[in-house]
Amino acid sequence: MKSKEDILNTLKTFKESFDGKYAVMIPLVEIDGELHVIFEERSHKLSFQPGEVCFPGGKIEEGESPRDAAIREFMEELYPEVLVAISSDSATESAGLGATSDTIKGFNEYLDILCQLSPLPGPTGAYVYPFVCLVKKFNGGFSSDEVERIITYPISYFIENEPSCYPMERKVIPPDDFPIELVTGGKSTYNWHGQKYDMWIYKDTSPVIWGFTGRLLHAFIEIIKT
């Protein structure tokens, strides 16, 4: 059995695990003197959500912080040739591991991190850590393995064109062997509470922006409007 001292030391040295979690980047770029948001249309060859609009992002790899993962995914999807060059020069890439701090430093001339937004649950329920960056060297390139095309909209468009809001709910479906009578004091039924959230859809964009990207974009624009 663990001693009191062991328990306290474990709690004092605890660090959040990012295993199974994700990070995304909201990239901003100046075009004709106005800030635009950069979106990706997912490759039509992908098995998961092909053709949908998203931000650069992906799973946080072993040894990465959410911030570093967001930067790496941004570079992988929008600057794949730069990522390969910097990673090769730094000799930092290892199988199964994310980019190290030395590699991340090499990306500084391509983007500035502006802020981190509050984490949101993604489509699978795993938490997603969003960051916002200003792109300094936008060339319109992308990885054709993951991205079909790049789309930009000025921030002013989303301020002037409100999305449609649809209340959604995720229902709780317990397994057949759940001990319902044990947790309810003998009752055979229970009023389960579903998870309620708003789905924001930008109907006039092409493709339509919705789902997790729509929710994150709406949260971001609300910050801009305050």
C-alpha positions as CSV (number, residue, x, y, z in Angstrom):
1,M,0.0,0.0,0.0
2,K,1.3,3.5,-0.8
3,S,2.3,5.7,2.0
4,K,0.9,9.2,2.6
5,E,4.2,10.7,1.5
6,D,4.2,8.6,-1.8
7,I,0.6,9.7,-2.6
8,L,1.4,13.4,-2.0
9,N,4.6,13.2,-4.0
10,T,2.7,11.5,-6.9
11,L,0.1,14.3,-6.9
12,K,2.8,17.1,-6.7
13,T,4.7,15.7,-9.7
14,F,1.6,14.7,-11.8
15,K,1.7,16.0,-15.3
16,E,-1.2,15.9,-17.7
17,S,-1.1,13.1,-20.3
18,F,-1.9,14.1,-23.9
19,D,-2.2,10.5,-25.0
20,G,-5.2,10.1,-27.4
21,K,-5.7,13.9,-27.6
22,Y,-5.4,16.2,-30.5
23,A,-4.2,19.7,-31.4
24,V,-5.3,22.1,-34.2
25,M,-4.2,25.4,-35.6
26,I,-6.3,28.3,-36.8
27,P,-4.0,29.9,-39.3
28,L,-4.5,33.6,-40.1
29,V,-2.8,35.3,-43.1
30,E,-2.8,38.9,-44.4
31,I,-4.2,39.2,-47.9
32,D,-4.6,42.7,-49.4
33,G,-4.3,44.3,-46.0
34,E,-7.0,42.2,-44.4
35,L,-6.7,39.1,-42.1
36,H,-8.1,35.9,-43.6
37,V,-8.7,32.5,-42.0
38,I,-7.0,29.6,-43.8
39,F,-9.0,26.4,-44.1
40,E,-8.3,23.0,-45.7
41,E,-10.7,20.9,-47.7
42,R,-9.7,17.3,-46.7
43,S,-8.5,15.1,-49.4
44,H,-11.2,13.1,-51.2
45,K,-9.0,10.0,-50.9
46,L,-9.2,10.0,-47.1
47,S,-11.4,7.4,-45.4
48,F,-12.5,9.7,-42.5
49,Q,-14.5,12.8,-43.4
50,P,-13.2,13.2,-47.0
51,G,-14.0,16.6,-48.6
52,E,-15.0,18.3,-45.4
53,V,-13.5,21.6,-44.3
54,C,-11.1,21.6,-41.4
55,F,-8.1,23.3,-39.8
56,P,-4.6,21.8,-39.9
57,G,-4.3,19.4,-36.9
58,G,-4.0,15.9,-35.7
59,K,-3.0,13.6,-32.9
60,I,-0.5,14.7,-30.2
61,E,2.5,12.4,-30.5
62,E,4.6,10.9,-27.8
63,G,6.8,13.6,-26.2
64,E,5.0,16.5,-27.7
65,S,3.1,19.4,-26.0
66,P,-0.2,20.4,-27.6
67,R,1.5,23.6,-28.9
68,D,4.3,21.7,-30.6
69,A,1.8,19.2,-32.1
70,A,-0.3,22.0,-33.6
71,I,2.8,23.5,-35.2
72,R,4.1,20.2,-36.5
73,E,0.7,19.3,-38.0
74,F,0.4,22.8,-39.6
75,M,3.8,22.4,-41.2
76,E,3.1,18.8,-42.3
77,E,-0.1,19.9,-44.1
78,L,0.8,23.3,-45.5
79,Y,4.6,23.3,-45.7
80,P,5.5,19.6,-46.2
81,E,8.7,20.4,-48.1
82,V,9.9,22.8,-45.3
83,L,9.2,20.2,-42.6
84,V,11.3,17.5,-44.4
85,A,14.2,19.9,-45.0
86,I,14.3,21.3,-41.4
87,S,13.7,17.8,-39.9
88,S,16.6,16.4,-41.9
89,D,18.9,19.2,-41.1
90,S,18.1,18.9,-37.4
91,A,18.1,15.1,-37.3
92,T,15.2,15.2,-34.9
93,E,12.6,12.9,-36.5
94,S,12.3,9.4,-34.9
95,A,9.8,6.7,-35.8
96,G,6.6,7.2,-33.8
97,L,7.7,10.4,-32.1
98,G,6.7,14.0,-32.7
99,A,8.9,16.9,-33.6
100,T,11.3,18.0,-30.9
101,S,11.8,21.6,-29.6
102,D,14.8,22.1,-32.0
103,T,12.7,21.2,-35.0
104,I,9.9,23.5,-33.8
105,K,12.3,26.4,-33.4
106,G,13.1,26.0,-37.1
107,F,9.5,26.8,-38.0
108,N,9.5,30.3,-36.3
109,E,10.1,32.1,-39.6
110,Y,6.9,30.6,-41.0
111,L,4.4,31.4,-38.2
112,D,3.8,33.3,-35.0
113,I,1.7,31.6,-32.3
114,L,-0.8,34.3,-31.2
115,C,-2.8,32.4,-28.5
116,Q,-4.2,29.2,-27.2
117,L,-8.0,28.7,-27.1
118,S,-10.0,26.6,-24.6
119,P,-9.9,22.9,-25.4
120,L,-13.1,21.4,-27.0
121,P,-14.3,17.9,-27.3
122,G,-13.8,16.6,-30.9
123,P,-16.0,14.4,-33.0
124,T,-14.9,11.2,-31.1
125,G,-15.1,12.8,-27.7
126,A,-11.3,13.3,-27.4
127,Y,-10.2,16.7,-26.3
128,V,-8.7,19.0,-29.0
129,Y,-6.3,21.8,-28.1
130,P,-6.7,24.8,-30.5
131,F,-4.1,27.4,-31.2
132,V,-4.2,30.6,-33.4
133,C,-1.2,31.6,-35.5
134,L,-0.2,34.3,-38.0
135,V,1.3,32.9,-41.1
136,K,4.4,34.8,-42.2
137,K,5.3,33.0,-45.5
138,F,2.0,31.9,-47.1
139,N,2.6,30.3,-50.5
140,G,-0.6,28.4,-51.0
141,G,1.1,25.0,-50.9
142,F,-0.2,21.9,-49.1
143,S,0.3,18.1,-48.8
144,S,-1.8,16.4,-51.4
145,D,-1.9,13.3,-49.3
146,E,-4.1,15.0,-46.7
147,V,-5.5,18.2,-48.4
148,E,-7.6,18.6,-51.6
149,R,-7.3,22.4,-51.6
150,I,-6.7,25.5,-49.5
151,I,-9.5,28.0,-48.9
152,T,-9.4,31.4,-47.3
153,Y,-12.1,33.7,-46.0
154,P,-11.6,37.2,-44.5
155,I,-12.4,37.4,-40.8
156,S,-14.9,40.2,-41.7
157,Y,-17.0,37.7,-43.6
158,F,-17.7,35.6,-40.5
159,I,-18.4,38.8,-38.4
160,E,-20.9,40.0,-41.0
161,N,-22.5,36.5,-41.8
162,E,-23.8,34.8,-38.8
163,P,-23.9,30.9,-38.8
164,S,-27.1,28.9,-38.2
165,C,-27.3,27.2,-34.8
166,Y,-28.8,23.8,-34.3
167,P,-29.1,22.4,-30.7
168,M,-27.6,18.9,-30.6
169,E,-27.5,16.2,-28.0
170,R,-25.4,13.1,-27.4
171,K,-27.4,10.4,-25.6
172,V,-26.1,8.0,-23.0
173,I,-26.7,4.4,-23.9
174,P,-25.5,2.1,-21.0
175,P,-24.5,-1.6,-21.8
176,D,-27.1,-4.3,-21.0
177,D,-25.1,-5.5,-18.0
178,F,-24.9,-2.0,-16.4
179,P,-25.9,-2.4,-12.6
180,I,-28.7,0.1,-12.8
181,E,-30.4,-1.0,-9.6
182,L,-27.2,-0.8,-7.6
183,V,-26.6,2.9,-8.5
184,T,-30.2,4.0,-8.2
185,G,-31.0,2.4,-4.9
186,G,-33.1,-0.4,-6.3
187,K,-34.9,1.4,-9.2
188,S,-34.9,-0.2,-12.6
189,T,-34.9,3.1,-14.6
190,Y,-32.7,6.2,-14.5
191,N,-33.1,9.6,-16.2
192,W,-29.8,9.7,-18.1
193,H,-28.6,13.2,-19.0
194,G,-27.4,13.6,-22.5
195,Q,-24.6,16.0,-23.5
196,K,-26.1,19.1,-25.1
197,Y,-24.2,21.4,-27.4
198,D,-24.7,23.8,-30.3
199,M,-23.9,22.9,-33.9
200,W,-22.9,25.9,-35.9
201,I,-23.2,25.8,-39.7
202,Y,-21.9,28.4,-42.1
203,K,-24.3,27.5,-45.0
204,D,-23.0,30.0,-47.5
205,T,-19.3,28.9,-47.6
206,S,-18.1,26.4,-50.2
207,P,-17.7,23.7,-49.0
208,V,-20.1,24.2,-46.0
209,I,-18.2,24.8,-42.7
210,W,-19.8,22.8,-39.9
211,G,-19.1,20.1,-37.3
212,F,-16.1,20.6,-35.0
213,T,-14.6,23.2,-37.4
214,G,-17.9,25.2,-37.3
215,R,-18.0,25.1,-33.5
216,L,-14.3,26.1,-33.2
217,L,-14.7,28.8,-35.8
218,H,-17.7,30.3,-34.0
219,A,-15.9,30.3,-30.7
220,F,-12.9,32.1,-32.3
221,I,-15.1,34.7,-34.0
222,E,-16.9,35.4,-30.8
223,I,-13.6,36.2,-29.2
224,I,-12.8,38.6,-32.0
225,K,-16.2,40.3,-31.6
226,T,-15.9,41.0,-27.9
